[in-house]
Amino acid sequence: MAAQALDLFATIEGHCLTRMDISHKRALILECQGKTHEEIATAENVSVATVGHWLRIASSEIGLCLPAGTKVSKAVRGYWVGRHLDDLPGRRRGPSYGGVAS
């Protein structure tokens, strides 16, 4: 099981999904920081339903990079977010993954 998890994370490492919509990336990051869908909706000035839609799309895009049948859990999404924060405009490169804006 641990070897499968390592393979999964190695697969995620190889896919930055730079074409993912920036709003979807932000929603993923905020969710991984513990924000509720309501808080994300307020921050993004959209409806809660839109936030849910964005998160489903983002999860699907991550899932397309993974082996068929792999569940895209919050842990997998969180790992992806941590590895791809540098893809967001306005962020400096570096190990600042603790939720602190750069």
C-alpha distances in whole Angstrom, upper triangle without the diagonal:
4,5,5,6,9,10,11,13,14,15,17,19,21,22,24,26,29,31,29,32,33,33,30,28,30,29,26,27,29,26,24,26,27,30,30,31,35,35,33,36,39,38,38,41,39,38,35,35,35,32,30,31,30,27,26,27,25,22,23,24,20,19,21,19,16,15,17,15,13,14,16,15,18,15,15,18,19,17,19,22,22,22,25,27,29,30,32,36,37,34,35,32,31,28,29,26,27,29,32,34,35
4,5,5,6,9,10,11,12,14,15,17,19,21,23,25,28,30,29,31,32,32,29,27,29,28,25,25,27,25,22,25,25,29,30,31,34,34,33,36,38,37,37,40,39,38,35,35,35,32,30,31,30,26,26,27,25,22,23,24,20,19,22,19,16,16,18,17,15,15,16,16,17,14,14,18,17,15,18,21,20,19,22,25,27,28,30,34,35,32,32,29,28,25,26,23,25,27,30,32,33
4,5,5,6,9,10,10,12,14,15,17,19,22,24,27,29,28,31,32,33,29,28,30,30,26,26,29,27,24,27,28,31,32,33,36,36,34,37,40,38,38,41,40,40,37,36,36,33,31,32,31,27,27,28,25,22,23,23,20,19,20,18,15,14,17,17,14,16,17,17,19,16,15,19,19,16,18,21,20,19,22,25,27,27,30,34,35,32,32,29,28,25,27,25,26,28,31,33,33
4,5,5,6,9,10,11,12,14,16,17,20,22,25,27,26,29,30,30,27,25,28,27,24,24,27,25,22,25,26,29,30,30,34,34,32,35,37,36,36,39,37,37,34,33,33,30,28,29,28,24,24,24,22,19,20,20,17,15,17,15,12,11,13,13,11,12,14,14,17,14,13,16,17,15,16,20,19,18,21,24,26,26,29,32,34,31,32,29,28,26,27,24,26,28,31,32,33
4,5,5,6,9,10,11,12,15,16,18,20,23,25,24,27,27,28,24,23,25,24,20,21,24,22,19,22,23,26,27,27,31,31,29,32,34,33,33,36,35,34,31,31,31,28,26,27,25,22,22,23,20,17,19,19,15,14,17,14,11,12,14,14,11,12,12,12,14,11,9,13,14,11,13,16,16,15,18,21,23,23,26,29,31,28,29,26,25,22,24,21,22,24,27,29,30
4,5,5,6,9,10,10,13,15,17,20,22,25,24,27,27,28,25,23,25,25,22,22,25,23,20,23,24,27,29,29,33,32,30,33,36,34,34,37,36,36,34,33,32,30,28,29,27,24,24,24,21,19,20,20,16,16,18,15,12,13,16,16,13,15,15,15,16,13,11,15,15,12,13,16,15,14,17,20,22,22,25,29,30,27,27,24,23,21,22,20,22,24,27,28,29
4,5,5,6,9,10,11,13,16,18,21,23,23,26,27,28,25,23,26,26,22,23,26,24,22,25,26,29,30,30,34,33,31,34,36,35,34,37,36,36,34,33,32,30,28,28,26,24,23,23,21,18,19,18,15,14,15,12,10,10,13,14,12,14,14,15,17,14,12,15,16,13,14,17,17,15,18,21,22,22,25,29,31,28,28,25,24,22,25,22,24,26,29,30,30
4,5,5,6,9,10,11,14,16,19,21,20,23,24,25,21,20,23,22,19,20,23,21,18,22,23,25,26,27,30,30,28,30,33,31,31,34,32,32,30,29,28,26,24,24,23,20,19,19,17,14,15,15,11,11,12,10,7,8,11,12,9,11,10,12,14,11,9,12,13,10,11,14,15,13,15,19,20,20,23,26,29,26,27,24,23,22,23,20,22,23,26,27,28
4,5,5,6,9,10,12,15,17,20,19,22,22,23,20,18,21,21,17,17,21,19,17,19,21,24,25,26,29,29,26,29,32,30,29,32,31,32,30,29,28,25,24,24,22,20,20,20,17,15,16,15,11,12,14,11,9,11,15,15,12,13,12,12,13,10,8,11,11,8,8,12,11,10,12,16,17,18,20,24,26,23,23,21,20,18,19,17,19,20,23,24,25
4,5,5,7,9,12,15,17,20,19,23,23,25,22,20,23,23,20,20,23,22,20,23,25,27,29,29,32,32,29,32,34,32,31,35,34,34,32,32,31,28,27,27,25,22,22,22,19,17,18,16,13,14,14,11,10,12,15,17,14,15,14,16,17,14,11,14,14,11,11,14,13,11,13,17,18,18,21,24,26,23,24,20,20,18,21,18,21,23,25,26,26
4,5,5,7,10,12,15,17,17,21,22,23,20,18,22,22,19,20,23,22,20,23,25,27,28,28,31,31,28,30,33,31,30,33,32,33,31,30,28,26,25,25,22,20,20,19,16,15,15,13,10,11,11,7,7,9,12,14,12,14,13,15,16,14,11,13,14,11,10,14,14,12,13,17,18,17,20,24,26,24,24,22,21,20,22,20,23,24,26,27,27
4,5,5,8,10,13,15,14,18,18,20,17,15,18,18,15,16,19,18,16,19,21,23,25,24,28,27,24,27,30,27,26,30,29,29,28,27,25,23,22,22,19,17,17,16,13,12,13,11,8,9,10,7,7,10,14,15,12,13,11,13,14,12,9,10,11,8,6,10,11,8,10,13,15,14,17,20,23,20,21,19,19,18,19,17,19,20,23,23,23
4,6,7,10,13,16,15,19,19,21,19,16,19,20,17,17,20,20,18,20,23,25,27,27,30,29,26,29,31,28,28,31,30,32,30,30,28,25,25,24,22,20,20,19,16,15,16,14,11,13,14,10,11,14,17,18,16,17,15,16,16,14,11,12,13,9,8,11,10,7,9,12,13,13,16,19,21,19,19,16,16,15,17,15,19,20,22,22,22
4,7,9,12,14,15,18,19,22,19,17,20,21,18,19,23,22,20,23,26,27,29,28,32,31,28,30,33,30,29,32,31,32,31,31,28,26,26,25,22,21,21,19,16,16,16,14,11,13,12,9,10,13,16,18,16,18,16,18,19,17,14,14,16,13,10,13,13,10,11,14,14,13,17,20,22,20,21,18,18,18,20,19,22,23,25,24,24
4,6,8,11,11,15,16,18,16,14,17,18,16,17,20,20,19,21,24,25,26,26,29,28,25,27,30,27,26,29,28,29,28,27,25,23,23,22,19,18,18,16,13,13,13,10,8,11,10,7,9,13,15,17,15,16,14,17,17,16,13,13,14,12,9,11,13,10,9,13,13,11,15,18,21,19,20,18,19,19,20,18,21,21,24,23,23
4,5,8,9,12,13,15,13,11,14,16,14,14,18,18,17,19,22,23,25,24,27,26,23,25,27,24,23,26,26,27,26,26,23,21,22,20,17,16,17,15,12,13,14,10,9,12,12,10,12,16,18,20,18,18,15,18,17,17,14,12,14,12,8,10,11,8,6,10,10,8,11,14,17,15,16,15,16,17,18,16,19,19,21,20,20
4,5,6,9,11,13,11,10,13,15,13,14,18,18,17,20,22,23,24,23,26,25,21,23,26,23,21,24,23,25,24,23,21,19,19,18,15,14,15,12,10,11,11,8,8,11,10,9,12,16,17,19,17,18,15,17,17,18,14,13,15,14,10,11,13,11,9,11,12,9,11,14,17,17,18,17,19,20,20,18,21,20,22,21,21
4,6,8,9,12,11,10,13,15,14,15,18,19,19,21,23,23,25,23,26,25,21,23,25,22,20,23,23,25,25,24,21,20,21,19,16,16,17,14,12,14,14,11,11,15,14,13,16,19,21,23,21,21,18,20,20,20,17,15,16,16,12,12,14,12,9,11,10,7,9,11,14,14,16,15,18,19,19,18,21,20,21,20,19
4,6,8,11,11,10,13,15,15,16,19,20,20,22,24,24,25,23,26,25,21,22,24,22,19,22,21,23,23,22,19,18,19,17,14,15,16,13,11,14,13,10,12,15,13,13,17,20,21,23,22,22,19,21,21,22,19,16,18,18,14,14,17,15,12,14,14,10,11,12,16,17,19,19,21,22,22,21,24,22,24,22,22
4,6,8,7,7,10,12,11,13,15,16,17,19,21,20,21,19,22,21,18,19,21,19,17,19,18,20,20,19,16,15,16,14,10,11,12,9,7,11,11,8,9,13,12,12,16,19,20,21,20,19,16,18,18,19,16,13,15,16,12,12,15,14,11,12,13,10,10,13,16,16,19,19,21,22,21,19,22,20,22,20,21
4,5,5,7,9,10,11,13,15,16,17,19,21,19,20,18,20,19,16,16,18,16,13,16,15,17,17,17,13,13,14,12,9,11,12,10,8,12,13,10,12,15,15,16,19,22,23,24,22,21,18,20,19,21,18,15,17,18,15,13,17,16,13,13,14,11,10,12,15,16,19,20,22,23,22,20,22,20,21,19,20
4,5,5,6,9,10,10,12,14,15,16,19,17,18,17,19,17,14,15,17,14,11,14,14,17,17,17,14,13,15,14,10,12,14,12,10,14,15,13,14,17,18,18,21,24,25,26,24,23,19,20,19,20,19,15,16,17,14,12,15,15,12,11,12,9,7,9,12,13,16,17,19,20,19,18,19,17,18,16,17
4,5,5,6,9,10,10,12,14,15,17,15,16,13,15,14,10,11,13,11,8,11,11,13,13,14,10,9,12,11,8,10,12,11,10,13,15,14,15,18,19,19,22,25,26,26,24,22,19,20,18,20,19,15,16,18,15,13,16,17,14,13,15,12,10,12,14,15,19,20,22,22,20,19,20,17,18,16,18
4,5,5,6,9,10,11,12,14,16,14,15,12,15,15,11,12,15,13,10,13,12,14,13,13,10,8,10,9,5,6,9,8,6,9,11,10,11,14,15,16,18,22,22,22,20,19,15,16,15,17,15,12,13,15,13,11,15,15,13,13,15,12,11,13,16,16,20,20,22,22,20,18,19,17,19,18,19
4,5,5,6,9,10,11,12,15,14,15,14,16,15,12,14,16,14,12,15,15,17,16,16,13,11,13,12,9,9,11,10,7,10,12,11,11,14,16,16,18,21,22,23,20,19,15,16,14,15,14,10,11,13,10,8,11,12,9,9,11,9,8,11,13,13,16,17,18,18,17,14,16,14,16,15,16
4,5,5,6,8,10,10,13,11,13,12,14,12,9,11,13,10,9,13,13,15,14,16,13,10,13,13,10,10,13,13,10,13,15,14,14,18,19,19,21,25,26,26,23,21,17,17,15,16,16,12,12,14,12,9,12,14,11,9,12,11,8,11,12,12,16,17,18,18,16,14,15,12,14,12,14
4,5,5,6,9,10,11,9,10,9,11,10,7,9,11,9,8,12,11,12,11,12,10,7,9,10,7,7,10,11,9,11,14,14,14,16,18,19,20,24,24,24,22,19,15,15,13,15,15,11,11,14,13,10,13,15,13,12,15,14,12,14,16,16,19,20,21,20,18,16,16,13,16,15,17
4,6,5,6,9,10,10,11,10,13,12,9,12,15,13,12,15,15,15,14,15,13,9,10,11,8,6,10,10,7,9,12,12,11,14,16,16,17,21,22,21,18,16,12,12,9,11,11,7,8,11,9,7,10,12,11,10,14,13,12,15,17,16,19,19,19,18,17,14,14,12,15,15,17
4,5,5,6,9,9,11,12,14,12,10,13,15,12,12,16,16,17,16,17,16,12,13,15,12,10,14,14,11,12,15,15,14,17,19,18,19,23,24,24,21,19,15,14,11,12,12,9,8,10,9,6,8,11,10,8,12,12,10,13,14,13,16,16,16,15,13,10,11,9,11,11,14
4,5,5,7,6,8,9,11,9,7,10,12,9,10,14,14,15,13,16,14,11,12,15,12,10,14,15,13,14,17,17,16,19,22,22,22,26,27,26,23,20,17,15,12,14,15,11,10,13,13,10,12,15,14,12,15,15,13,15,16,15,18,19,19,18,15,12,12,9,12,12,15
4,5,5,5,7,7,10,9,8,11,13,12,12,15,15,15,13,14,14,10,10,13,11,9,12,14,12,12,16,16,15,17,20,20,21,24,24,23,20,17,14,12,9,11,12,9,9,12,12,10,12,15,15,14,17,17,16,18,19,18,21,21,21,20,17,14,14,11,14,15,18
4,5,7,10,11,14,12,11,14,16,15,15,19,18,19,16,18,17,13,14,16,14,11,14,16,13,12,16,17,15,17,20,19,19,23,24,23,19,17,13,11,8,9,10,8,6,9,10,8,9,12,13,12,15,16,15,18,19,17,19,19,19,17,15,11,11,9,13,14,17
4,6,9,12,14,11,10,14,15,13,15,18,19,19,17,19,19,15,16,18,16,14,17,19,16,16,20,20,18,20,23,23,23,26,27,26,23,20,17,15,11,12,14,11,9,12,13,10,10,14,14,12,16,17,16,18,18,16,19,19,18,16,13,10,9,7,10,12,15
4,6,10,11,10,10,13,14,13,15,18,18,18,15,18,18,14,15,18,16,14,17,19,17,16,20,21,19,21,24,24,24,27,28,26,23,20,17,15,11,12,15,13,10,14,15,13,14,17,18,16,20,20,19,21,22,20,22,23,22,20,17,14,12,10,13,15,19
4,7,8,6,6,10,11,10,12,14,15,15,12,15,15,11,13,16,14,13,16,18,16,17,20,21,20,22,25,25,26,29,29,28,25,22,19,16,13,15,17,14,13,16,17,14,16,19,19,17,20,21,18,21,21,20,23,24,23,22,19,16,14,12,14,15,19
4,5,5,6,9,10,11,12,14,13,12,9,12,13,10,10,14,14,12,15,17,16,16,20,21,21,22,25,26,26,29,29,27,25,21,18,16,13,16,18,15,15,18,19,16,18,22,21,20,23,23,21,23,24,23,26,27,27,25,22,19,18,15,18,19,22
4,5,5,6,9,10,10,12,10,9,6,9,9,6,7,11,11,9,12,15,14,15,18,19,19,21,23,25,25,28,28,26,24,21,18,16,14,17,18,15,15,19,19,17,19,22,21,20,23,22,20,23,24,23,27,28,28,27,24,21,20,17,20,20,23
4,5,5,6,9,10,10,9,8,6,9,10,8,10,13,13,13,16,18,18,18,21,23,23,24,27,28,29,32,31,30,28,24,22,20,17,21,22,19,19,23,22,20,22,25,24,22,25,25,22,24,25,25,28,29,30,29,26,23,22,19,21,21,24
4,5,5,6,9,10,10,10,9,12,12,10,12,15,14,14,17,19,18,19,22,23,23,25,28,28,29,32,32,31,29,25,22,21,17,20,22,18,18,21,21,18,20,23,22,20,23,23,20,22,22,22,25,27,27,26,23,20,19,16,17,17,21
4,5,5,6,8,8,9,8,11,10,7,10,12,11,11,14,15,15,16,19,20,20,22,24,25,26,29,30,29,26,23,20,19,16,19,20,16,16,19,19,16,18,21,19,17,20,20,17,19,19,19,23,24,25,24,21,19,18,15,17,16,19
4,5,5,6,5,5,5,8,8,6,9,11,11,12,14,16,16,17,20,21,21,23,25,27,28,31,31,30,28,25,22,21,18,22,22,19,19,22,21,19,21,24,22,20,23,22,19,20,21,22,25,27,28,28,25,22,22,18,20,19,22
4,6,5,7,8,8,12,11,10,13,15,14,15,18,19,19,21,23,24,25,27,29,30,31,34,34,33,31,28,25,24,21,24,25,21,21,24,24,21,23,26,24,21,24,23,20,21,21,22,25,28,28,28,25,23,22,18,20,19,22
4,6,8,10,11,14,12,10,14,16,14,15,18,19,18,20,23,23,23,26,28,28,30,33,34,33,31,28,24,23,20,23,24,20,19,22,21,18,20,23,21,18,21,20,17,17,17,18,22,24,25,25,22,20,19,15,16,15,18
4,6,9,10,12,10,9,12,13,11,13,16,16,16,18,21,20,21,24,26,27,28,32,32,31,29,27,23,23,20,23,23,19,19,22,21,18,20,22,20,18,20,19,15,16,17,18,22,24,25,25,23,21,21,17,18,16,19
4,7,9,12,10,10,14,14,13,15,18,18,18,21,23,23,24,27,28,30,31,35,34,34,32,29,26,26,23,26,26,23,23,26,24,22,24,26,24,22,24,22,19,19,20,22,25,28,29,29,26,25,24,21,22,20,22
4,7,8,6,7,11,11,11,13,15,16,16,19,20,21,23,25,26,28,29,32,32,31,30,27,24,24,22,25,25,21,22,25,24,21,24,26,24,22,25,23,20,21,22,23,27,29,30,30,28,26,26,22,23,22,25
4,5,5,7,9,10,11,13,14,16,17,19,20,21,23,24,26,28,29,32,31,30,29,26,23,23,21,25,25,22,23,26,25,22,25,28,25,24,27,25,23,24,25,26,30,31,33,32,30,27,27,24,25,24,27
4,5,5,6,9,10,11,12,14,15,17,18,20,21,22,25,27,27,30,29,28,26,23,21,20,18,22,22,19,20,24,23,21,24,26,24,23,26,25,22,24,26,26,30,31,32,31,28,26,25,22,24,24,27
4,5,5,6,9,10,11,12,14,15,17,18,20,21,23,25,26,28,27,26,25,22,20,20,18,22,22,19,21,24,23,21,25,27,25,24,27,25,23,25,27,28,31,32,33,33,30,28,27,24,27,26,29
4,5,5,6,9,10,10,12,14,15,16,18,20,21,23,25,27,26,26,25,22,19,20,18,22,21,18,20,23,21,19,23,25,22,22,24,22,20,22,24,25,28,30,31,31,28,26,26,23,25,24,27
4,5,5,6,9,10,10,12,14,15,16,18,20,22,23,26,25,24,23,20,17,17,15,18,18,15,16,20,18,16,20,22,20,19,22,20,18,20,22,22,26,27,28,27,25,22,22,19,22,21,24
4,5,5,6,9,10,11,12,14,15,16,18,21,21,24,23,21,20,17,15,15,13,17,17,14,16,19,18,17,20,22,21,20,24,22,20,23,25,25,28,29,30,29,27,24,24,21,24,24,26
4,5,5,6,9,10,11,12,14,15,17,19,20,23,22,21,20,17,15,16,15,19,18,15,17,20,18,17,21,22,21,21,24,21,20,22,25,25,28,29,30,30,28,25,26,23,26,25,27
4,5,5,6,9,10,11,12,14,15,17,19,22,21,21,20,17,14,15,14,17,16,13,15,18,16,14,18,19,17,17,20,17,16,18,21,21,25,25,27,26,25,22,23,20,23,22,24
4,5,5,6,8,10,11,12,14,16,17,20,19,19,17,14,11,12,11,14,13,10,12,15,13,12,16,17,16,16,19,17,16,19,22,21,24,25,25,25,23,20,21,18,21,21,23
4,5,5,6,9,10,10,12,15,15,18,17,16,15,12,10,11,11,15,13,11,14,16,14,15,18,19,18,19,22,20,19,22,25,24,27,27,28,27,26,23,24,22,25,25,27
4,5,5,6,9,10,11,13,15,17,17,17,16,14,11,14,14,16,15,12,15,17,14,14,18,19,17,18,20,18,17,20,23,23,26,26,27,27,26,23,24,22,25,24,26
4,5,5,6,8,10,11,13,16,16,16,15,13,10,12,12,14,12,9,12,13,11,11,14,15,13,14,17,14,14,17,20,20,23,22,24,23,22,19,21,19,22,21,23
4,5,5,6,9,10,11,14,14,13,11,9,6,8,9,11,9,7,11,12,10,11,14,15,14,16,19,17,17,20,23,22,25,24,25,24,23,20,21,20,23,23,25
4,5,5,6,9,10,12,12,12,11,10,8,11,12,14,12,10,14,15,13,14,17,17,16,18,21,18,19,22,25,24,27,26,27,26,26,23,25,23,27,26,28
4,5,5,7,9,12,13,14,12,12,10,13,14,15,12,11,14,14,11,13,16,15,14,16,18,15,16,19,23,22,24,23,25,24,24,22,24,23,25,25,26
4,5,6,7,11,12,12,10,10,7,10,11,12,9,8,11,11,8,10,13,12,12,14,16,14,16,19,22,21,23,22,23,22,22,19,21,21,24,23,24
4,5,5,8,8,9,7,7,6,10,12,13,9,9,13,13,11,13,16,15,15,18,20,18,20,23,26,25,27,25,26,25,25,22,24,24,27,27,28
4,6,8,8,10,9,11,10,14,16,16,13,13,16,16,13,15,18,17,16,19,21,18,20,23,27,26,28,26,27,26,27,24,27,26,29,29,29
4,7,9,11,10,12,10,14,16,15,12,12,15,14,11,14,16,14,14,17,19,17,19,22,25,24,26,24,24,24,25,22,25,25,28,27,28
4,6,8,6,9,9,12,14,14,10,12,15,13,12,15,17,15,16,19,21,19,22,25,28,26,28,26,26,25,26,23,25,25,28,29,29
4,6,6,9,11,14,17,16,13,15,18,16,15,19,20,19,19,23,25,23,25,29,32,30,31,29,29,28,29,26,28,29,32,32,33
4,6,9,11,14,18,18,15,16,19,19,17,21,23,21,22,25,27,25,27,31,34,32,34,32,32,31,32,29,31,31,34,34,35
4,6,9,12,16,16,14,15,19,18,18,21,23,22,23,26,28,27,28,32,35,33,35,33,33,31,32,29,30,30,34,34,36
4,6,9,13,12,10,12,15,15,14,17,19,19,20,23,25,24,26,29,32,30,32,30,30,28,28,25,27,27,30,31,32
4,6,10,10,8,10,13,13,13,16,18,18,19,22,25,24,25,28,31,29,31,29,29,27,27,24,25,25,28,29,31
4,7,8,6,7,10,11,10,12,15,15,16,18,21,20,21,25,27,25,27,26,26,24,24,20,22,21,25,26,27
4,5,5,6,8,10,11,12,14,16,17,18,22,21,22,25,27,25,27,26,26,23,23,19,20,20,23,25,27
4,5,5,6,8,10,10,12,14,15,16,20,20,20,23,25,23,25,24,23,21,20,16,17,16,20,21,24
4,5,5,6,9,10,10,12,14,15,19,19,20,24,25,23,24,23,22,19,19,15,15,16,19,21,23
4,5,5,6,9,10,11,12,14,17,17,19,22,24,22,23,22,21,19,19,15,17,17,20,22,23
4,5,5,6,9,10,11,12,15,15,16,19,21,19,21,20,20,18,18,14,15,15,18,19,21
4,5,5,6,9,10,11,14,15,15,19,20,18,19,18,17,15,15,11,12,12,15,16,18
4,5,5,6,9,10,13,14,15,19,20,18,19,17,16,14,14,11,12,13,16,18,19
4,5,5,6,9,11,11,13,17,19,16,18,16,16,14,15,12,14,14,17,17,18
4,5,5,6,9,10,10,14,16,13,15,14,14,13,12,9,11,11,14,14,15
4,6,6,9,10,11,15,16,13,14,12,11,9,9,6,9,9,12,13,14
4,6,8,9,11,15,16,13,14,11,11,10,11,9,12,13,15,15,15
4,5,6,8,11,13,11,12,10,11,11,12,10,13,13,15,14,14
4,5,6,9,10,8,9,9,9,10,9,7,11,10,11,10,10
4,5,8,9,6,7,6,8,9,10,9,13,12,13,11,10
4,6,9,8,10,9,12,13,13,13,16,15,15,14,13
4,6,6,9,10,12,14,13,12,15,13,14,11,11
4,6,9,10,14,16,15,15,17,15,15,12,11
4,7,10,12,15,13,14,16,14,13,9,8
4,6,9,11,10,11,13,12,10,8,6
4,6,9,9,11,13,13,11,9,6
4,7,8,10,13,14,13,11,9
4,6,8,11,13,12,11,9
4,6,8,11,10,11,10
4,6,7,7,8,7
4,6,7,9,9
4,5,9,10
4,6,9
4,6
4
